[in-house]
């Protein structure tokens, strides 16, 4: 998965979105954003999708043997410029 990252050419403030795009989609968004917002430099970054940990048989930090591992849901942000 790929995400769009950016830095303001004026302030140097960085930012980035979520890794939700294919490479082709990310390239299109990057190109569009660099034309639409010339004072901001946009680029794409790759992000490996993490596999859930297999914690079966492990104890939580409190020693609770009934601990059930769950994946944490990603934070939802809509950074799409369209």
C-alpha positions, 0 to 999 in steps of 0.5 A: 500500500502507498500513502501521500506525504507532503511538506510545505515549501513555505513553512516546512510543516510535514504531513501524510495520509493513510496508506490506502492507495495502490501505486498507480492511484498514489502517483495520480494523486501526487501529480494532481496535488503537486499541480493543485498546490504548488507551495506544497511538495507531495511524494508517495511512500510505501507502507508495509501492511502489518500482519496481526500478531499470533498471541495465542497462549501469551499473557497480557501484562497483568497476567490475565490468562483470558486475554484475547488479542484483537487488531487495533482499527486504523484511524480514519482520516479523509485526506482526499483533495477531491 
